[in-house]
Amino acid sequence: MKLSMSIIMVLFCILMVGCEEAVKESPERHLINSQLINSYNDIALENAIVSEHTLYPYHFVQNGKELNDLGERDLAVLTKHFIKQTGHLNIRRHNVSSDLYESRVESVRKRLQETGIDMERISISDGMPGGSGMASENILIILAEEEVLTPIKNVTTR
């Protein structure tokens, strides 16, 4: 009985070792995983661009009205959104001359029209990112005026 039990145990172990499958992750699976992660990142980036709906001076060629590569990418995302949706586009002026700012606005407006977007559905201004608001330059002026009207008292703490 011991001999037959020993033979059965040895055969069982041999069968178990023979059934083990060597699983290797294929290079294709790694490629699929990395593309999936990139896809999630692209979607998140596009959602952020649409949510902010703002072009800044750094989106344009320095001292020019043309968009740089970053501006081209962000405007392409916004264009894709504005084809389906109405909305507002902010183009921040910052410290550029009014002529250059108007040239930038006109350049972007023309690009949007070329894609077939009805500009009656889109408004463009120097608004705050993420929605309507007040330009930070105006806020600084208001705070300075408020400080003149209500001087700050010196308060000591212990």
DSSP file (Angstrom, degrees, kcal/mol; ACC not computed):
  #  RESIDUE AA STRUCTURE BP1 BP2  ACC     N-H-->O    O-->H-N    N-H-->O    O-->H-N    TCO  KAPPA ALPHA  PHI   PSI    X-CA   Y-CA   Z-CA
    1    1 A M     >        0   0    0      0, 0.0     4,-2.3     0, 0.0     5,-0.2   0.000 360.0 360.0 360.0 -38.5    0.0    0.0    0.0
    2    2 A K  H  >  +     0   0    0      1,-0.2     4,-2.3     2,-0.2     5,-0.2   0.899 360.0  50.7 -64.9 -38.4    2.9    2.3    0.8
    3    3 A L  H  > S+     0   0    0      2,-0.2     4,-2.3     1,-0.2    -1,-0.2   0.922 111.6  46.2 -66.0 -43.9    4.4    1.7   -2.6
    4    4 A S  H  > S+     0   0    0      2,-0.2     4,-2.4     1,-0.2    -1,-0.2   0.877 113.0  50.4 -67.3 -36.4    1.2    2.4   -4.5
    5    5 A M  H  X S+     0   0    0     -4,-2.3     4,-2.3     2,-0.2    -1,-0.2   0.893 110.8  49.3 -67.6 -38.6    0.6    5.6   -2.4
    6    6 A S  H  X S+     0   0    0     -4,-2.3     4,-2.4     2,-0.2    -2,-0.2   0.909 111.0  49.5 -66.0 -41.9    4.1    6.7   -3.1
    7    7 A I  H  X S+     0   0    0     -4,-2.3     4,-2.7     1,-0.2     5,-0.2   0.917 111.2  49.6 -63.6 -42.9    3.7    6.1   -6.8
    8    8 A I  H  X S+     0   0    0     -4,-2.4     4,-2.5     1,-0.2    -2,-0.2   0.910 111.2  49.4 -62.2 -42.3    0.4    8.0   -6.9
    9    9 A M  H  X S+     0   0    0     -4,-2.3     4,-2.4     2,-0.2    -2,-0.2   0.906 112.0  48.0 -64.5 -41.9    2.0   10.9   -5.0
   10   10 A V  H  X S+     0   0    0     -4,-2.4     4,-2.3     2,-0.2    -2,-0.2   0.932 113.6  46.9 -65.5 -45.4    5.0   11.1   -7.4
   11   11 A L  H  X S+     0   0    0     -4,-2.7     4,-2.5     1,-0.2    -2,-0.2   0.890 111.2  52.4 -62.1 -39.1    2.7   10.9  -10.4
   12   12 A F  H  X S+     0   0    0     -4,-2.5     4,-2.4    -5,-0.2    -2,-0.2   0.920 110.2  47.7 -63.2 -43.9    0.5   13.6   -8.9
   13   13 A C  H  X S+     0   0    0     -4,-2.4     4,-2.3     2,-0.2    -2,-0.2   0.898 111.7  50.3 -64.5 -39.9    3.4   15.9   -8.4
   14   14 A I  H  X S+     0   0    0     -4,-2.3     4,-2.2     1,-0.2    -2,-0.2   0.909 111.5  48.7 -64.4 -41.5    4.7   15.3  -11.9
   15   15 A L  H  X S+     0   0    0     -4,-2.5     4,-1.5     2,-0.2    -2,-0.2   0.903 110.6  50.5 -64.5 -41.4    1.2   16.1  -13.3
   16   16 A M  H  X S+     0   0    0     -4,-2.4     4,-0.6     1,-0.2    -2,-0.2   0.903 111.8  46.7 -65.4 -41.1    1.0   19.3  -11.3
   17   17 A V  H >< S+     0   0    0     -4,-2.3     3,-0.9     1,-0.2    -1,-0.2   0.892 111.4  52.5 -67.4 -38.7    4.4   20.5  -12.4
   18   18 A G  H 3< S+     0   0    0     -4,-2.2    -1,-0.2     1,-0.2    -2,-0.2   0.764 105.9  54.8 -68.2 -25.7    3.5   19.6  -16.0
   19   19 A C  H 3< S+     0   0    0     -4,-1.5    -1,-0.2    -5,-0.1    -2,-0.2   0.585  79.7 113.3 -84.8 -10.2    0.2   21.6  -15.8
   20   20 A E    <<  -     0   0    0     -3,-0.9     2,-0.5    -4,-0.6    -3,-0.0  -0.433  58.5-148.0 -66.5 132.2    1.9   24.8  -14.7
   21   21 A E        -     0   0    0     -2,-0.2     2,-0.8     2,-0.0    -2,-0.1  -0.877   7.7-135.5-106.8 129.3    1.6   27.5  -17.4
   22   22 A A        -     0   0    0     -2,-0.5     2,-0.7     2,-0.0    -2,-0.0  -0.737  23.7-162.2 -83.6 111.8    4.3   30.0  -17.9
   23   23 A V        +     0   0    0     -2,-0.8     2,-0.4     2,-0.0    -2,-0.0  -0.853  10.9 179.5-100.8 119.2    2.5   33.3  -18.3
   24   24 A K        -     0   0    0     -2,-0.7     2,-0.5     0, 0.0    -2,-0.0  -0.950  30.4-121.3-117.3 139.6    4.5   36.1  -19.8
   25   25 A E        -     0   0    0     -2,-0.4    -2,-0.0     1,-0.0     5,-0.0  -0.676  32.7-132.1 -80.3 124.9    3.2   39.5  -20.5
   26   26 A S     >  -     0   0    0     -2,-0.5     4,-1.4     1,-0.1     3,-0.4  -0.371  13.8-119.4 -75.2 154.5    3.4   40.3  -24.1
   27   27 A P  H  > S+     0   0    0      0, 0.0     4,-2.2     0, 0.0     5,-0.1   0.820 114.6  61.4 -61.1 -29.6    4.9   43.5  -25.4
   28   28 A E  H  > S+     0   0    0      1,-0.2     4,-2.5     2,-0.2     5,-0.2   0.890 100.5  52.5 -64.3 -38.3    1.5   44.2  -27.1
   29   29 A R  H  > S+     0   0    0     -3,-0.4     4,-2.5     2,-0.2    -1,-0.2   0.898 108.7  50.1 -65.1 -39.7   -0.2   44.2  -23.7
   30   30 A H  H  X S+     0   0    0     -4,-1.4     4,-2.4     2,-0.2    -1,-0.2   0.910 111.2  49.3 -63.3 -42.1    2.3   46.7  -22.4
   31   31 A L  H  X S+     0   0    0     -4,-2.2     4,-2.3     2,-0.2    -2,-0.2   0.906 110.6  49.9 -63.7 -42.1    1.6   48.9  -25.5
   32   32 A I  H  X S+     0   0    0     -4,-2.5     4,-2.2     2,-0.2    -2,-0.2   0.920 111.2  49.5 -62.9 -44.0   -2.1   48.6  -25.0
   33   33 A N  H  X S+     0   0    0     -4,-2.5     4,-2.2     1,-0.2    -2,-0.2   0.920 111.9  47.3 -62.4 -43.8   -1.8   49.6  -21.3
   34   34 A S  H  X S+     0   0    0     -4,-2.4     4,-2.3     1,-0.2    -1,-0.2   0.879 112.0  50.2 -68.3 -36.0    0.4   52.6  -22.1
   35   35 A Q  H  X S+     0   0    0     -4,-2.3     4,-2.2     2,-0.2    -1,-0.2   0.875 109.3  52.3 -67.4 -36.1   -2.0   53.8  -24.9
   36   36 A L  H  X S+     0   0    0     -4,-2.2     4,-2.1     2,-0.2    -2,-0.2   0.915 110.5  47.3 -64.6 -43.1   -4.9   53.4  -22.5
   37   37 A I  H  X S+     0   0    0     -4,-2.2     4,-2.3     2,-0.2    -2,-0.2   0.921 112.0  50.0 -63.9 -44.2   -3.2   55.6  -19.9
   38   38 A N  H  X S+     0   0    0     -4,-2.3     4,-2.6     1,-0.2    -2,-0.2   0.883 108.7  53.5 -61.5 -37.9   -2.3   58.2  -22.5
   39   39 A S  H  X S+     0   0    0     -4,-2.2     4,-2.2     2,-0.2    -1,-0.2   0.920 108.7  48.2 -63.1 -44.4   -5.9   58.2  -23.7
   40   40 A Y  H  X S+     0   0    0     -4,-2.1     4,-2.2     1,-0.2    -2,-0.2   0.907 112.5  49.5 -61.8 -41.5   -7.1   58.9  -20.1
   41   41 A N  H  X S+     0   0    0     -4,-2.3     4,-2.5     2,-0.2    -2,-0.2   0.900 109.7  51.2 -64.6 -40.9   -4.6   61.7  -19.8
   42   42 A D  H  X S+     0   0    0     -4,-2.6     4,-2.7     2,-0.2    -2,-0.2   0.909 110.2  49.1 -63.1 -42.3   -5.6   63.2  -23.2
   43   43 A I  H  X S+     0   0    0     -4,-2.2     4,-2.4     2,-0.2    -1,-0.2   0.919 112.2  48.1 -63.7 -43.7   -9.3   63.2  -22.1
   44   44 A A  H  X S+     0   0    0     -4,-2.2     4,-2.0     2,-0.2    -2,-0.2   0.905 112.4  49.4 -63.7 -40.9   -8.4   64.9  -18.8
   45   45 A L  H  X S+     0   0    0     -4,-2.5     4,-2.3     2,-0.2    -2,-0.2   0.919 111.1  48.8 -64.4 -44.3   -6.3   67.5  -20.6
   46   46 A E  H  X S+     0   0    0     -4,-2.7     4,-2.4     1,-0.2     5,-0.2   0.902 110.0  52.0 -63.5 -40.4   -9.1   68.3  -23.1
   47   47 A N  H  X S+     0   0    0     -4,-2.4     4,-2.4     1,-0.2    -1,-0.2   0.889 109.7  49.7 -62.9 -38.0  -11.6   68.6  -20.3
   48   48 A A  H  X S+     0   0    0     -4,-2.0     4,-2.3     2,-0.2     5,-0.2   0.907 110.4  49.8 -66.7 -41.3   -9.3   71.1  -18.5
   49   49 A I  H  X S+     0   0    0     -4,-2.3     4,-2.4     2,-0.2     5,-0.4   0.918 114.1  44.9 -63.4 -43.9   -8.8   73.1  -21.6
   50   50 A V  H  < S+     0   0    0     -4,-2.4    -2,-0.2     2,-0.2    -1,-0.2   0.905 112.6  51.7 -67.4 -41.2  -12.6   73.3  -22.3
   51   51 A S  H  < S+     0   0    0     -4,-2.4    -2,-0.2    -5,-0.2    -1,-0.2   0.892 117.3  38.2 -63.1 -39.8  -13.3   74.1  -18.6
   52   52 A E  H  < S-     0   0    0     -4,-2.3    78,-1.7    -5,-0.2    79,-0.3   0.822  82.3-174.0 -80.4 -31.8  -10.8   76.9  -18.6
   53   53 A H     <  +     0   0    0     -4,-2.4    37,-2.8    -5,-0.2     2,-0.4   0.825  38.6 127.9  36.9  51.9  -11.7   78.1  -22.2
   54   54 A T  E     -a   90   0A   0     -5,-0.4     2,-0.5    35,-0.2    37,-0.2  -0.997  49.2-157.0-139.1 135.7   -8.9   80.7  -22.1
   55   55 A L  E     -a   91   0A   0     35,-3.0    37,-2.6    -2,-0.4    16,-0.0  -0.957  21.0-160.1-108.1 129.9   -6.0   81.5  -24.4
   56   56 A Y    >   -     0   0    0     -2,-0.5     3,-2.2    35,-0.2     4,-0.3  -0.547  35.9 -98.1-103.0 168.0   -3.2   83.3  -22.6
   57   57 A P  G >  S+     0   0    0      0, 0.0     3,-1.6     0, 0.0     6,-0.1   0.827 122.0  63.9 -55.5 -31.0   -0.4   85.5  -24.1
   58   58 A Y  G 3  S+     0   0    0      1,-0.3    13,-0.2     4,-0.1    12,-0.2   0.584  89.9  67.5 -72.7  -6.6    1.9   82.4  -23.9
   59   59 A H  G <  S+     0   0    0     -3,-2.2     9,-2.6    11,-0.1    12,-0.4   0.569  97.3  67.7 -81.7  -9.9   -0.4   80.7  -26.4
   60   60 A F  B <  S-C   67   0B   0     -3,-1.6     7,-0.3    -4,-0.3     3,-0.1  -0.758  98.6 -94.0-110.8 155.1    0.8   83.2  -29.0
   61   61 A V    >   -     0   0    0      5,-3.1     3,-2.4    -2,-0.3    -2,-0.1  -0.433  65.1 -84.3 -60.2 139.2    4.1   83.8  -30.7
   62   62 A Q  T 3  S-     0   0    0      1,-0.3    -1,-0.1    -4,-0.1     3,-0.1  -0.251 110.6  -5.9 -54.9 126.7    6.0   86.5  -28.7
   63   63 A N  T 3  S+     0   0    0      1,-0.2     2,-0.3    -3,-0.1    -1,-0.3   0.738 119.2 103.8  58.6  27.1    4.8   90.0  -29.8
   64   64 A G  S <  S-     0   0    0     -3,-2.4    -1,-0.2     2,-0.2    40,-0.1  -0.871  73.6-132.8-132.4 166.3    2.8   88.4  -32.6
   65   65 A K  S    S+     0   0    0     -2,-0.3     2,-0.2    -3,-0.1    43,-0.1   0.573  77.2  98.8 -93.5 -10.9   -0.8   87.6  -33.4
   66   66 A E  S    S-     0   0    0      1,-0.1    -5,-3.1    -4,-0.1     2,-0.2  -0.486  76.2-116.6 -80.3 146.7   -0.2   84.0  -34.5
   67   67 A L  B     -C   60   0B   0     -7,-0.3    -7,-0.3    -2,-0.2     2,-0.1  -0.543  24.0-138.4 -76.6 145.1   -0.7   81.1  -32.2
   68   68 A N     >  -     0   0    0     -9,-2.6     4,-2.7    -2,-0.2     5,-0.2  -0.249  41.9 -81.0 -87.6-172.8    2.3   78.9  -31.3
   69   69 A D  H  > S+     0   0    0      1,-0.2     4,-2.3     2,-0.2     5,-0.2   0.900 132.6  48.2 -60.8 -42.4    2.2   75.1  -31.1
   70   70 A L  H  > S+     0   0    0      1,-0.2     4,-2.6     2,-0.2    -1,-0.2   0.920 112.6  48.9 -63.5 -43.2    0.6   75.1  -27.6
   71   71 A G  H  > S+     0   0    0    -12,-0.4     4,-2.7   -13,-0.2     5,-0.2   0.888 109.4  52.7 -62.7 -39.9   -2.0   77.7  -28.8
   72   72 A E  H  X S+     0   0    0     -4,-2.7     4,-2.1     2,-0.2    -2,-0.2   0.929 111.2  46.8 -60.3 -45.7   -2.8   75.6  -31.9
   73   73 A R  H  X S+     0   0    0     -4,-2.3     4,-1.9     2,-0.2    -2,-0.2   0.942 114.9  45.1 -63.4 -48.0   -3.4   72.5  -29.8
   74   74 A D  H  X S+     0   0    0     -4,-2.6     4,-2.4     1,-0.2    -1,-0.2   0.893 113.0  50.2 -66.4 -39.2   -5.6   74.3  -27.2
   75   75 A L  H  X S+     0   0    0     -4,-2.7     4,-2.9    -5,-0.2    -1,-0.2   0.872 107.6  55.0 -66.4 -34.8   -7.6   76.1  -29.9
   76   76 A A  H  X S+     0   0    0     -4,-2.1     4,-2.1    -5,-0.2    -1,-0.2   0.907 109.6  46.8 -62.5 -41.0   -8.1   72.8  -31.7
   77   77 A V  H  X S+     0   0    0     -4,-1.9     4,-1.6     2,-0.2    -2,-0.2   0.928 114.7  46.5 -65.4 -44.7   -9.6   71.3  -28.5
   78   78 A L  H  X S+     0   0    0     -4,-2.4     4,-3.1     2,-0.2    -2,-0.2   0.877 110.2  53.6 -65.8 -37.4  -11.8   74.4  -28.0
   79   79 A T  H  X S+     0   0    0     -4,-2.9     4,-1.8     2,-0.2    -1,-0.2   0.929 106.4  52.0 -62.0 -45.3  -12.9   74.4  -31.7
   80   80 A K  H  X S+     0   0    0     -4,-2.1     4,-0.6     1,-0.2    -1,-0.2   0.880 114.1  44.6 -58.5 -37.8  -14.0   70.8  -31.4
   81   81 A H  H >X S+     0   0    0     -4,-1.6     4,-2.2     1,-0.2     3,-0.9   0.931 111.9  50.5 -70.9 -46.7  -16.0   71.8  -28.3
   82   82 A F  H 3< S+     0   0    0     -4,-3.1    -2,-0.2     1,-0.3    -1,-0.2   0.687  97.7  68.0 -71.1 -17.7  -17.5   75.0  -29.9
   83   83 A I  H 3< S+     0   0    0     -4,-1.8    -1,-0.3    -5,-0.2    -2,-0.2   0.879 116.5  26.2 -64.0 -35.9  -18.6   73.1  -33.0
   84   84 A K  H << S+     0   0    0     -3,-0.9     2,-0.3    -4,-0.6    -2,-0.2   0.738 126.1  43.3 -97.4 -27.2  -21.2   71.3  -30.8
   85   85 A Q  S  < S-     0   0    0     -4,-2.2     2,-0.2    -5,-0.1    -1,-0.1  -0.856  70.7-126.8-124.5 151.9  -21.7   73.8  -28.0
   86   86 A T        +     0   0    0     -2,-0.3     2,-0.3    -3,-0.0    36,-0.2  -0.485  50.7 125.3 -81.4 166.6  -22.2   77.5  -27.5
   87   87 A G  E     - b   0 122A   0     34,-1.9    36,-1.8    -2,-0.2     2,-0.4  -0.998  51.8 -74.5 171.3-166.5  -19.9   79.2  -25.1
   88   88 A H  E     - b   0 123A   0     -2,-0.3     2,-0.5    34,-0.2    36,-0.2  -0.968  26.1-158.8-127.7 138.0  -17.4   81.8  -24.2
   89   89 A L  E     - b   0 124A   0     34,-3.3    36,-1.9    -2,-0.4     2,-0.5  -0.977   8.8-152.7-118.9 125.9  -13.8   82.1  -25.1
   90   90 A N  E     -ab  54 125A   0    -37,-2.8   -35,-3.0    -2,-0.5     2,-0.5  -0.831   9.3-173.4 -95.5 132.3  -11.4   84.2  -23.0
   91   91 A I  E     -a   55   0A   0     34,-2.8     2,-0.2    -2,-0.5   -35,-0.2  -0.940  23.7-139.3-122.8 107.0   -8.3   85.7  -24.7
   92   92 A R        -     0   0    0    -37,-2.6    34,-0.1    -2,-0.5    35,-0.0  -0.440  14.1-165.8 -72.7 133.3   -6.3   87.3  -21.9
   93   93 A R    >   +     0   0    0     -2,-0.2     3,-1.3     1,-0.2     2,-0.2   0.915  22.5 162.8 -82.6 -47.1   -4.7   90.6  -22.8
   94   94 A H  T 3  S-     0   0    0      1,-0.2    -1,-0.2    32,-0.1     7,-0.0  -0.421  72.5 -21.8  57.0-123.7   -2.2   90.9  -20.0
   95   95 A N  T 3  S+     0   0    0     -2,-0.2    -1,-0.2     2,-0.0     2,-0.2   0.051 101.5 118.4-106.9  26.7    0.4   93.6  -20.9
   96   96 A V  S <  S-     0   0    0     -3,-1.3    -3,-0.0     1,-0.1     0, 0.0  -0.584  71.5 -94.8 -91.2 157.1    0.1   93.7  -24.7
   97   97 A S     >  -     0   0    0     -2,-0.2     4,-2.6     1,-0.1     5,-0.2  -0.214  32.4-114.4 -64.2 158.4   -0.9   96.8  -26.6
   98   98 A S  H  > S+     0   0    0      1,-0.2     4,-2.5     2,-0.2     5,-0.2   0.854 116.6  54.4 -65.1 -33.5   -4.5   97.2  -27.5
   99   99 A D  H  > S+     0   0    0      2,-0.2     4,-2.0     1,-0.2    -1,-0.2   0.933 110.7  44.6 -65.1 -45.2   -3.6   96.9  -31.3
  100  100 A L  H  > S+     0   0    0      2,-0.2     4,-2.3     1,-0.2    -2,-0.2   0.910 113.2  51.6 -65.8 -41.2   -1.8   93.6  -30.7
  101  101 A Y  H  X S+     0   0    0     -4,-2.6     4,-2.5     1,-0.2    -2,-0.2   0.939 110.4  47.7 -61.0 -46.7   -4.6   92.3  -28.5
  102  102 A E  H  X S+     0   0    0     -4,-2.5     4,-2.5     1,-0.2    -1,-0.2   0.864 110.4  53.1 -63.1 -35.5   -7.3   93.2  -31.1
  103  103 A S  H  X S+     0   0    0     -4,-2.0     4,-2.4     2,-0.2    -1,-0.2   0.902 109.7  48.6 -64.6 -40.8   -5.1   91.5  -33.8
  104  104 A R  H  X S+     0   0    0     -4,-2.3     4,-2.4     2,-0.2     5,-0.2   0.925 111.9  48.3 -64.9 -44.8   -5.0   88.3  -31.7
  105  105 A V  H  X S+     0   0    0     -4,-2.5     4,-2.7     1,-0.2    -2,-0.2   0.931 113.3  47.4 -61.2 -45.7   -8.7   88.3  -31.1
  106  106 A E  H  X S+     0   0    0     -4,-2.5     4,-2.5     2,-0.2    -1,-0.2   0.886 110.5  52.7 -64.0 -39.0   -9.4   88.8  -34.8
  107  107 A S  H  X S+     0   0    0     -4,-2.4     4,-2.0     2,-0.2    -1,-0.2   0.926 113.1  43.3 -61.8 -45.6   -6.9   86.1  -35.7
  108  108 A V  H  X S+     0   0    0     -4,-2.4     4,-2.4     2,-0.2    -2,-0.2   0.908 112.8  52.8 -67.5 -42.0   -8.7   83.6  -33.4
  109  109 A R  H  X S+     0   0    0     -4,-2.7     4,-2.3    -5,-0.2    -2,-0.2   0.919 109.7  49.1 -58.9 -44.1  -12.1   84.7  -34.5
  110  110 A K  H  X S+     0   0    0     -4,-2.5     4,-2.2     1,-0.2    -1,-0.2   0.903 109.7  51.6 -63.1 -41.8  -11.1   84.1  -38.2
  111  111 A R  H  X S+     0   0    0     -4,-2.0     4,-0.9     1,-0.2    -1,-0.2   0.900 110.5  48.6 -63.1 -40.6   -9.8   80.7  -37.4
  112  112 A L  H ><>S+     0   0    0     -4,-2.4     5,-1.7     1,-0.2     3,-0.6   0.903 110.8  50.4 -66.3 -40.5  -13.0   79.7  -35.6
  113  113 A Q  H ><5S+     0   0    0     -4,-2.3     3,-1.8     1,-0.2    -2,-0.2   0.875 103.2  60.3 -64.7 -37.2  -15.1   81.0  -38.6
  114  114 A E  H 3<5S+     0   0    0     -4,-2.2    -1,-0.2     1,-0.3    -2,-0.2   0.779 100.4  55.8 -62.5 -26.0  -13.0   79.0  -41.0
  115  115 A T  T <<5S-     0   0    0     -4,-0.9    -1,-0.3    -3,-0.6    -2,-0.2   0.497 124.8-103.5 -84.6  -2.0  -14.0   75.8  -39.2
  116  116 A G  T < 5 +     0   0    0     -3,-1.8     2,-0.4     1,-0.3    -3,-0.2   0.574  68.5 151.1  94.9   9.8  -17.7   76.7  -39.8
  117  117 A I      < -     0   0    0     -5,-1.7     2,-0.7     1,-0.1    -1,-0.3  -0.619  48.8-126.4 -78.3 130.9  -18.5   77.9  -36.3
  118  118 A D    >   -     0   0    0     -2,-0.4     3,-2.1     1,-0.2     4,-0.3  -0.682  14.9-151.6 -75.8 114.5  -21.3   80.5  -36.2
  119  119 A M  G >  S+     0   0    0     -2,-0.7     3,-0.5     1,-0.3    -1,-0.2   0.584  89.6  74.4 -70.3  -8.3  -19.7   83.3  -34.3
  120  120 A E  G 3  S+     0   0    0      1,-0.2    -1,-0.3     3,-0.1    -2,-0.0   0.746  96.0  51.8 -69.6 -22.1  -23.1   84.4  -33.0
  121  121 A R  G <  S+     0   0    0     -3,-2.1   -34,-1.9   -35,-0.1     2,-0.4   0.571 106.1  62.7 -88.3 -11.0  -22.9   81.4  -30.7
  122  122 A I  E <   -b   87   0A   0     -3,-0.5     2,-0.4    -4,-0.3   -34,-0.2  -0.947  63.3-161.1-121.2 133.7  -19.5   82.3  -29.3
  123  123 A S  E     -b   88   0A   0    -36,-1.8   -34,-3.3    -2,-0.4     2,-0.4  -0.919   7.6-160.1-111.2 143.9  -18.5   85.3  -27.3
  124  124 A I  E     +b   89   0A   0     -2,-0.4     2,-0.3   -36,-0.2   -34,-0.2  -0.981  25.5 137.5-124.5 131.3  -14.9   86.4  -26.9
  125  125 A S  E     -b   90   0A   0    -36,-1.9   -34,-2.8    -2,-0.4     2,-0.8  -0.933  63.6 -91.8-156.1 179.2  -13.5   88.7  -24.2
  126  126 A D  S    S+     0   0    0     -2,-0.3   -36,-0.1   -36,-0.2   -33,-0.1  -0.427  73.1 148.3 -93.6  55.6  -10.7   89.3  -21.8
  127  127 A G        -     0   0    0     -2,-0.8     5,-0.1   -38,-0.1     7,-0.1  -0.282  53.2 -87.0 -89.2 174.3  -12.5   87.3  -19.0
  128  128 A M    >   -     0   0    0      3,-0.3     3,-1.3     1,-0.1    -1,-0.1  -0.495  52.2 -95.8 -77.2 148.3  -11.3   85.2  -16.2
  129  129 A P  T 3  S+     0   0    0      0, 0.0   -76,-0.2     0, 0.0   -77,-0.1  -0.339 105.8  25.2 -64.0 144.5  -10.6   81.5  -16.9
  130  130 A G  T 3  S-     0   0    0    -78,-1.7     2,-0.3   -79,-0.1   -77,-0.1   0.455 128.5 -25.4  84.5   0.5  -13.4   79.1  -16.0
  131  131 A G  S <  S-     0   0    0     -3,-1.3    -3,-0.3   -79,-0.3     2,-0.1  -0.922  94.8 -31.5 152.4-175.4  -16.2   81.6  -16.3
  132  132 A S  S    S+     0   0    0     -2,-0.3     2,-0.3    -5,-0.1    -5,-0.0  -0.361  71.9 121.5 -70.8 152.6  -17.2   85.2  -16.2
  133  133 A G        -     0   0    0     -2,-0.1     2,-0.4    -5,-0.0    -3,-0.0  -0.953  58.1 -67.9 179.3-163.5  -15.3   87.4  -13.8
  134  134 A M        -     0   0    0     -2,-0.3     5,-0.1    -7,-0.1    -7,-0.1  -0.920  48.3-105.4-118.0 139.4  -13.2   90.4  -13.5
  135  135 A A    >>  -     0   0    0     -2,-0.4     4,-1.5     1,-0.1     3,-0.8  -0.353  28.8-124.6 -61.5 141.2   -9.7   90.8  -14.8
  136  136 A S  H 3> S+     0   0    0      1,-0.3     4,-2.2     2,-0.2     5,-0.2   0.803 110.1  62.6 -61.4 -29.1   -7.1   90.7  -12.0
  137  137 A E  H 3> S+     0   0    0      1,-0.2     4,-1.6     2,-0.2    -1,-0.3   0.905 104.2  48.1 -61.6 -39.4   -5.8   94.1  -13.1
  138  138 A N  H <> S+     0   0    0     -3,-0.8     4,-2.3     2,-0.2    -1,-0.2   0.862 108.1  54.6 -68.0 -36.0   -9.2   95.6  -12.2
  139  139 A I  H  X S+     0   0    0     -4,-1.5     4,-2.7     1,-0.2    -2,-0.2   0.908 106.0  52.2 -64.3 -41.4   -9.2   93.8   -8.9
  140  140 A L  H  X S+     0   0    0     -4,-2.2     4,-2.2     1,-0.2    -1,-0.2   0.897 109.4  49.7 -62.2 -39.7   -5.9   95.3   -8.0
  141  141 A I  H  X S+     0   0    0     -4,-1.6     4,-2.3     2,-0.2    -2,-0.2   0.926 111.5  48.5 -63.7 -44.7   -7.2   98.8   -8.8
  142  142 A I  H  X S+     0   0    0     -4,-2.3     4,-2.5     1,-0.2    -2,-0.2   0.916 111.5  49.5 -62.6 -44.2  -10.3   98.2   -6.7
  143  143 A L  H  X S+     0   0    0     -4,-2.7     4,-2.1     1,-0.2    -1,-0.2   0.888 110.3  50.7 -63.5 -38.7   -8.2   96.9   -3.7
  144  144 A A  H  X S+     0   0    0     -4,-2.2     4,-1.5     2,-0.2    -1,-0.2   0.911 111.9  47.3 -65.0 -41.8   -5.9   99.9   -4.0
  145  145 A E  H  X S+     0   0    0     -4,-2.3     4,-1.8     1,-0.2    -2,-0.2   0.888 111.3  51.4 -65.6 -38.9   -8.9  102.3   -4.0
  146  146 A E  H  X S+     0   0    0     -4,-2.5     4,-2.6     1,-0.2    -1,-0.2   0.884 106.0  54.7 -65.9 -37.7  -10.4  100.5   -1.0
  147  147 A E  H  < S+     0   0    0     -4,-2.1    -1,-0.2     1,-0.2    -2,-0.2   0.870 107.4  50.4 -63.9 -37.1   -7.2  100.7    0.9
  148  148 A V  H  < S+     0   0    0     -4,-1.5    -1,-0.2     1,-0.2    -2,-0.2   0.890 113.9  45.1 -66.5 -39.4   -7.2  104.5    0.5
  149  149 A L  H  < S+     0   0    0     -4,-1.8    -2,-0.2     1,-0.3    -1,-0.2   0.859 124.5  30.4 -74.7 -36.3  -10.8  104.8    1.7
  150  150 A T  S  < S-     0   0    0     -4,-2.6    -1,-0.3    -5,-0.1    -2,-0.1  -0.813  81.9-152.6-126.9  90.9  -10.4  102.4    4.7
  151  151 A P        -     0   0    0      0, 0.0     2,-0.3     0, 0.0    -3,-0.1  -0.291  24.8-110.4 -63.7 146.9   -6.9  102.6    6.2
  152  152 A I        -     0   0    0     -5,-0.1     2,-0.2     1,-0.0    -5,-0.0  -0.615  28.7-131.8 -80.4 133.1   -5.8   99.4    8.0
  153  153 A K        -     0   0    0     -2,-0.3     2,-0.5     1,-0.1    -1,-0.0  -0.594  22.6-112.1 -82.1 144.4   -5.4   99.7   11.8
  154  154 A N        -     0   0    0     -2,-0.2     2,-0.5     2,-0.0    -1,-0.1  -0.669  37.6-171.7 -76.9 125.1   -2.3   98.5   13.4
  155  155 A V        -     0   0    0     -2,-0.5     2,-0.4     2,-0.0    -3,-0.0  -0.977   7.8-156.4-121.8 128.7   -3.1   95.5   15.5
  156  156 A T        -     0   0    0     -2,-0.5     2,-0.3     2,-0.0    -2,-0.0  -0.831   7.3-161.5-104.1 144.0   -0.7   93.9   17.9
  157  157 A T              0   0    0     -2,-0.4    -2,-0.0     1,-0.1     0, 0.0  -0.890 360.0 360.0-120.9 154.2   -0.9   90.3   18.9
  158  158 A R              0   0    0     -2,-0.3    -1,-0.1     0, 0.0    -2,-0.0   0.391 360.0 360.0-106.7 360.0    0.6   88.6   21.9
